[in-house]
């Protein structure tokens, strides 16, 4: 009798292990895994934007020392930075398309203000030769490249996640277990001319 119970328990355990392996092998964990990857990629986007925001005060102060009468441009950069840093989209609000759009627009405005500031610097040879300015400009260029890479990685992570919950078997697992996880928004061009360099006129 005891032997028969042990045999049944063993069969149940084997069936449970087999069932669990089948579930794991057919993508039951793919949706939360891809969701976490998208959130991690977003964290990198935020890190790079914060890095840029941290560089701006020193850059503005350096330019101000050489180009004080360019106050309008300097003020535009300061205001755009303040707006960009006031809009936060973390992992909890990442599913809010309106918030993501506001964040993107604020960052795009800051990018435009920084472009105008760089154009202004071209008119001041002493500023262009200043070592502090050159170092800040180099760091800013590097950060812009990192932002582009982080945004690309986020777009790819969201694409994988969205594809998973729209295709089989992910669609099945989404409807059964993860229906609280929505389709994610990603970065979009905010204007028809977003792929063109801004035209700066003074």
C-alpha positions in Angstrom: 0.0 0.0 0.0 2.8 2.3 1.0 4.7 1.5 -2.2 1.6 2.3 -4.3 1.2 5.7 -2.6 4.8 6.5 -3.2 4.4 5.4 -6.9 1.4 7.7 -7.3 3.2 10.6 -5.6 6.1 10.1 -7.8 3.9 10.1 -10.9 2.2 13.3 -9.8 5.5 15.0 -9.2 6.8 13.9 -12.6 3.6 15.1 -14.2 3.9 18.5 -12.4 7.5 18.8 -13.5 6.6 17.9 -17.1 3.7 20.4 -17.1 5.8 23.2 -15.7 8.6 22.5 -18.2 6.0 22.6 -21.0 4.6 25.9 -19.8 8.1 27.4 -19.5 9.0 26.2 -22.9 6.0 27.7 -24.6 6.5 31.3 -23.6 4.6 31.8 -20.4 7.4 34.0 -19.0 8.2 35.9 -22.2 5.7 38.7 -21.6 6.9 39.7 -18.1 10.5 39.3 -19.2 10.0 41.6 -22.2 8.1 44.0 -20.1 11.0 44.3 -17.7 13.4 44.7 -20.5 11.4 47.6 -21.9 11.3 49.3 -18.5 15.1 48.8 -18.1 15.6 50.3 -21.6 13.5 53.3 -20.5 15.6 53.7 -17.5 18.7 54.1 -19.7 16.8 56.7 -21.8 16.1 58.7 -18.6 19.7 58.3 -17.4 21.1 59.8 -20.6 18.6 62.7 -20.6 19.5 63.4 -16.9 23.2 63.4 -17.9 22.5 66.0 -20.5 20.4 68.1 -18.1 23.3 68.0 -15.6 25.8 69.4 -18.2 23.6 72.3 -19.2 24.1 74.7 -16.2 27.9 74.6 -16.7 27.6 75.1 -20.4 25.2 78.1 -20.0 27.6 79.7 -17.4 30.6 79.2 -19.8 28.7 80.7 -22.7 27.4 83.6 -20.6 30.9 84.6 -19.7 31.7 85.3 -23.4 28.3 86.1 -24.9 26.3 87.9 -22.3 24.1 89.8 -24.8 22.8 86.5 -26.1 20.5 86.5 -23.1 17.4 85.3 -25.1 19.1 82.2 -26.2 20.6 81.4 -22.8 17.2 82.0 -21.2 15.5 79.7 -23.7 18.0 76.9 -22.8 17.4 77.4 -19.1 13.7 77.4 -19.4 13.7 74.3 -21.7 15.9 72.4 -19.2 13.5 73.3 -16.4 10.5 72.1 -18.3 12.3 68.9 -19.5 13.4 68.0 -16.0 9.9 68.7 -14.5 8.2 66.0 -16.6 9.1 62.6 -15.3 8.0 59.3 -16.9 9.1 56.4 -14.8 8.2 52.7 -15.1 4.9 53.3 -13.4 3.8 56.0 -15.8 5.4 54.5 -18.9 2.0 53.1 -20.0 0.6 56.7 -20.2 0.9 57.8 -23.9 0.0 61.4 -23.1 2.7 61.6 -20.4 5.2 60.0 -22.7 4.3 62.5 -25.5 4.7 65.5 -23.1 8.1 64.1 -22.0 9.2 63.7 -25.6 8.1 67.2 -26.6 9.9 68.8 -23.7 13.1 66.9 -24.5 12.8 67.9 -28.2 12.4 71.6 -27.2 15.5 71.3 -25.1 17.4 69.8 -28.0 16.3 72.7 -30.2 17.4 75.3 -27.6 20.8 73.6 -27.3 21.2 73.6 -31.1 20.6 77.3 -31.1 23.1 77.8 -28.3 25.7 75.9 -30.3 25.1 78.1 -33.3 25.5 81.2 -31.1 28.9 79.9 -30.0 30.1 79.9 -33.6 30.1 83.7 -33.5 32.6 84.0 -30.6 36.1 82.8 -31.4 37.3 83.2 -27.8 34.5 81.0 -26.6 35.1 78.4 -29.2 38.8 78.2 -28.1 37.9 78.0 -24.4 39.0 74.6 -23.0 36.1 74.4 -20.6 33.6 75.1 -23.4 35.3 72.5 -25.7 35.2 69.9 -22.9 31.5 70.6 -22.2 30.7 70.6 -26.0 32.4 67.2 -26.4 30.6 65.8 -23.4 27.3 67.1 -24.8 27.9 65.6 -28.2 28.8 62.2 -26.5 25.6 62.4 -24.5 23.5 63.2 -27.5 24.9 60.0 -29.1 24.1 58.0 -26.0 20.6 59.4 -26.0 20.1 58.2 -29.6 21.4 54.7 -28.7 19.2 54.5 -25.6 16.1 55.6 -27.5 16.8 53.1 -30.2 17.2 50.3 -27.6 14.0 51.4 -26.0 12.1 51.4 -29.3 13.4 47.8 -30.1 12.5 46.6 -26.6 9.0 48.0 -26.9 8.7 46.5 -30.4 9.6 43.0 -29.1 7.2 43.4 -26.2 4.3 44.6 -28.3 4.9 41.9 -30.9 4.9 39.2 -28.2 1.5 40.2 -26.9 0.0 40.5 -30.4 1.2 37.1 -31.7 0.6 33.5 -30.8 1.3 32.1 -28.2 2.0 35.4 -26.4 -1.5 36.7 -27.3 -3.0 33.7 -25.5 -0.8 34.2 -22.4 -1.6 37.9 -22.5 -5.4 37.3 -22.5 -5.2 34.6 -19.7 -2.5 35.9 -17.4 -1.2 39.4 -18.3 -4.2 41.3 -19.5 -3.3 44.1 -17.2 -0.2 44.8 -19.3 -1.1 47.2 -22.2 0.4 47.8 -25.6 3.3 50.2 -25.0 3.9 53.5 -26.8 7.3 54.5 -28.0 9.0 57.6 -29.4 7.5 59.1 -32.5 8.5 62.0 -34.7 6.7 65.1 -33.2 6.7 67.0 -36.4 6.7 66.3 -40.1 10.3 67.7 -40.3 11.7 65.8 -37.4 14.3 64.1 -39.5 15.7 67.5 -40.6 18.2 69.6 -38.8 16.5 72.7 -37.3 16.8 75.9 -39.2 18.3 78.5 -36.8 17.8 82.2 -37.6 18.8 85.2 -35.5 
